[in-house]
Amino acid sequence: MYIVLVHIKVKNEYIESFIQASLQNAKHSIQEPGIERFDVIQETEDSTRFILIEVYQTPDDQLRHRETKHYQFWRDIVADMM
């Protein structure tokens, strides 16, 4: 198993947009072969901080994930939100 934790700080005015984009990405990601989990966690003490918990079967599965259209769409749309 290969686990990736992505820590993200989002600009306050983009919190809701970031959540929606990330949940959409997670929804598609968990349908990929080789992905066991894909969670979007928002911290309770600081609502601008998020953790993406990505669980892959192998490191190569993460590389394949980064080639998907839904990941690339998410990456491009959230880039200015962080």
N, C-alpha and C positions, 0 to 999 in steps of 0.2 A: 504494500500500500504506500502511496505517495501523497502526503498531506501538505497543502499550501495554505498559509494564513496571510491574507492581504490586509494590512492596516491602512485605512483611508480617512483623511480629514476632509470634509466637504464644506464648502462655503455655505454659510447659514441660509442664504436666499435660494439655494439649490437643493435643500434637503429632500423635499417631496419629489422633485424631478429625479434626483439620484436614486431614491428608493424605487420609484416606478421602473426606471431603466434597469436597475440591478435585479429586481424581481423578475422582469421579463427575460433578462439574460440567464438567470438561474433556472427559470422554467424550461428554457430550451437546452441549457447545459446538461441537466439531469437526464435528458433523453439521449445523450451521446453515449456510444459504447465506451467503456473504460472509466466512466465517472460514477462513483458510488454516492457522493453527496455534494451538494453545492448550497451552502447556507449564507444568507445575508443577515448579519447581526448588527443592530444599532445599540450603541452604549446608552445606558440609562442616565448616567451622570453627566454626559456631554453628548447631546443629540447630534452633533456634527461629526462624531467619530463612529466609524463602521469597521467591522471585520468581515471579510469574505472567507469562509472556510470551504476549501475545495479539496475533495478527497478523490484521488485518482487511483486506478489499479497500478499504473506504472508512470514514470516520468515522461515517457513518450506520449501517453494519453493527454498530459497537460499541453505538450507541444501541438498535438493535433487540435486540441480545444482552441488554441490561439489562432488557428487557421480558419475557424468557422466564421460564417457571415454574421451570426448573432453576436459573437464575441467582438469582432471588429467593429460592428455597429455600436455596441455598448462602449467600447474603448474610445471611439471617436466622439460619441455624444456626451460622455462624462468628463472628458479631458479638461474642459474649462470649469467644471464644477468643483474641482479639487484644489 
